[in-house]
Amino acid sequence: MASARTDHRTTDLTDLTDPTDPTDPTDVLFTGQDLATLYRVFRLNEYDDREMASDRVSRYGSYLRLNKAKFADDWTDDKAITTSAAEFTAAAWEVATGPIMSSPYLEWLPDRIRDIDTYFSEDDGSLIVRIEVAVPRPPELLALRGWREWDRSARYGYSGYFTPEDRMLKHGPAMLTSTLLLIRVPDQALTRPQADPDSPELPDTTTAKTAVWRLAEWLEEQLIDVLQALKAAEAGNG
């Protein structure tokens, strides 16, 4: 999902992870500078968000308006957004990523991350993040011959772990190994919903951006050990 594009100047947005911080997110979210998490697992494409915006304010904000139904409160008859922090954060994340936004507002940068999506726990309704990470074949399968692996070519102008094209399967089958991470999101990583001041049926753009950033920064903390372990193993086998 990460694209080969100019890496514009980035700004640290660490303060936004603290819901008690009095800093106004508008000061850093609408500067036109890309924002990367500490280990560069995630990036908010703020530069494109402003430069490509039809209203010259926020392209992501336009997509929020187009997808307002994802933020609707299903328990009320009047036009209002959800009061659930889990539902609000999940919707904000979904709109910020592909396939809804292409190019996305939020990108995950490591090649091994294949996909990230969310769902709600059937146990208590909490938000759960599902992450697919490409991994090497386990030792039990390394000896098998004739199997293609992930396509590592820069097919779209950037590197990644891609599914081989169908035409390549004429030369042999493919065995694509990955691991699936399921992570429950705690309340402190969620963002309280806030509606647009002028349109109660629409999510507030700044609050939605903050929700995406806070979840991205928290997820990086959960992922970094996994990604670094895979990188170390790859270097050891190189």
N, C-alpha and C positions, 0 to 999 in steps of 0.2 A: 504493500500500500504506500510505502514511502516513495516519493518521487525524486527524480533528478532535477533539482531546481536550485536557483541561487539561494544560498543560506543567508538571509538578511540578518541584520544585527538583532541579537536576542536580548531579552530583559528577564531578570529573575523575578518570579512571581510568588516567592515562598510565603510572603505575608498573607496571601489569600487563603492558605490552608488553615489558618486560625480563625474560627468563626467569631471570636471575641475581638479581633483586631479592628480598630476603628478606621483603618485606611479605606478610603473610597476606591473600590475596584476600578471605577471609571478612569482613574488616574493612570492605570497601567494597561487596561484592556482595550483602550481605543487610541493607542499611540501609533499604530501602524508598524510596530516592531514585533517580529516573531518571538514567541515565548517558549523556552525549552525547560523541561524538568531537570533536576540536578544531574542525573546520569544520562540525559538525552534519550530516555526511552520514549518520551512523548513530546510533541511540539504543537502549540497552537499557532496556526498560520494567520497571525494578525495582519501581516503586511497585505496578503491577498484578500483578507476579509474586508479591508477598507478599500483597496485599489480596485477590486472587482465588484464592489457593491453598487447596485443600481441606484441606491439612495445616497451613495458616497459616505455612508455611515458604517453599515455592517451587512455583508452578504449573509452571514449566519443569521442575523436578525430577520432577514427576508425569508429564509427557510423556516425559521421558527413560526412566522406568521402563516406560511403555507401549510405547516404541519401542526396547527393549533389543536387539532382533534386528539393528538397524542398526549396533550397536557390537560384535557378536559376532565372535570370531576364527574365520574360516572354515577355518583350517589346523589347528585342534585339535579333539579330540572332547570335551574337558571344557568345562564352563561357564566361559568367560573372555572378557573383552573383547579387542578387537584390540590388538596391540602397535605398530601403525602410526600414527605421528603424523598422517599425511595422512588416513587413514581415520577416525581419531577426530575430527579437526577438521571434516572434511566432514559427518560424521554429526551432530555437535553443531550445526553451522550449519543443516543441513536441518531438524532438529527445532525449532530456535528460530524458524523463519520459516514463512510460509504455504506450502502449505495445511494443514500439520500443526497449527500453532498459529494460531488465529484467535480473538481478536487475537494478533498475534505477540509473542514476547519480544524479538526484534530487528526494528527497522524501519529502512528506508532512507528518508530524509526528502526529498531533492530530487525535484521533480515529474518530471523527465526520466528518472529511473531507472525502467525498466519492470519489469525482473526481474533477479534474480541467482541463479545456481545453479552447481553444481560438477560436475566429472567428472575421471576419472583419465587421464593421458597413456598412450597406447598405446606410446610410446617408452620411458619409464622409470618409469611408474607414479606420477609426481609429480601433485600436486593442481593442477588448472587451474580458474580461476573464469571463468564466462561471464556477461557483463553486457550487457543490452540498454538502450541509451540512445536516447530519442526525439530526433531532430534535424530541422532545417528541410529542406525540399526542396532538392536541389542546383540550381545555376543552370540546368542543362540541362532541368530539369523545371518550373521556375517559370512558364514561359510557357503551359503547358498549362492550359486552362480546363475548368471543369465537374467538377473533382475535389474532393471533400471532404477535409479534413485531420483531424488528431487532434481528438477531442472535448475541449475545454478547460473544459467546464462542471464545476461542483462537484457532480458527480452523486451521490457518496456522502457528501456533507458535507465533502469536502476536495478541493483542486485536484489536477490530474494530467493525464496524456496518455492518454486513454481511447479504446478502439476504439468508433466510432460504433455506436449501436444499429441493429439490422437494419431497423427501420422508417424510419430516416433514409436508407437506401440507395435507397428509392423515389424520392428526389429527386436521385439521382446517385451515381456510384461514389466510393470513397474511396481515396486514395493516402497510406498511412501510412509515413513514412520514419523509419528508425532505423539506428543503427550497432551492431555487435556487437563487444565488446571481449573478447579472450581473454588471460588473464593467468596465467602460471605462478607458483605460490606458492613462495617459497624456504623452506628448512627453518627458518630463524629466525623465520618468521611462524606456524609450526605449534606445537602444544602436545602434549607427551608424554602418552600415555594414562594414566589412573589410575582404578582401579576403586573402587567404594564399599567402604569398609573392612569392612562387614558382609555385603556381597553381591558376590562377585567377578564375577558375570555382569552387574552393573549398572555404568554409568559413574558416577564421582563427580560430583555436581552442580556443586560449586565449580570443578573442573577443566574441565568442559564449558563453564561460563559464561566462564571465562578464555580458553578456545579461541575462543569466539565473539567476545569482545572484542578479542583480539590480531589475529585475522584482519580484523575490521572496521576497526581502526585502521590496519593496513597497507594495506588496500584503499583507504581514504580518501586515503592518500598517492599512490596510483596514479591516482585518479579526479579529484582536485581541479583539476588543470590542464585536463582535458577539460571539466568542469562550468563552470569560470570562463570558458573560451574561448567556450562556447555562450552563457553569460549576457552576456558582452561583445558578442557578435555580435547578440544579441537587442536589447540596449539601443541599439546603433548603428543598427538598422533601425526602432527605435520612433519 
